Amino acid sequence: MVKPSMSKKLVIDIETIGKDFESLDEISKEYLLKFAESEDDIRAAKEGLGFSPLTGEIVAIGMLNPDTNNGAVYYQSPEVAQETLKEDGIEYIADTEEGILRRFWDAVKHYDKIITFNGRGFDAPFIILRSAVHKIRPTKELMPNRYNLSHTDLIDLLTFYGAVRRKFSLHMWCKAFDIKSPKEEGVSGYEVNNLFKSGQYLRIAKYCVGDLYATKELFEYWNEYIKLPLNS
């Protein structure tokens, strides 16, 4: 478990995969391909299943205390249950999706401030809804009022709550501010599905850690050079 510091801040990131398209019922398949007009459209629809909690699942939940650099990644590893590894202050704990969600809710309740990159638009809703699938009740409000910084979503801050329409990716924000991007390590979110299929579960977990550190550094950059005193 990630130990809270006095400030009780926690950076969160998740990795997801989509279900096998052929495993879906015929009505669902028809719905997902409803607007597909070309082979590229069909491929995009099938490859995008991991972007929704209705057609995907969580394979890793990463958490990092930005004040101590200690953290944990709870990750799916069907071949190795309950295995634990610790490297550079990060615990890697293997479990089922239900197991990693239960571990997450048990840890996150100890923190006052959640920090994410696009967490309001993706990570938090995905976690909440996949938890509901497993009949797991939340222990903390991950989706407070948009202007309530108990969940600080850097997309909101860096676009000034939508005043700047184009959001850009974590990689591009990192490049703009000379922060190391996890995408430069040869893995991107689009590859997680294939990594999972090939049994590279720990590699997914370590990729998730890269996103945690990048998000932490981006938050610190915003705090140092962009935030006004009233934003505290």
PyMOL commands that set and color helices and strands:
alter all, ss='L'
color gray80, all
select helices_A, chain A and resi 21-23+26-32+39-47+49-51+97-108+119-133+154-158+170-176+182-185+189-197+201-225+229-231
alter helices_A, ss='H'
color red, helices_A
select strands_A, chain A and resi 9-18+56-64+71-76+84-87+90-95+113-116+151-153
alter strands_A, ss='S'
color yellow, strands_A
deselect
rebuild
show_as cartoon
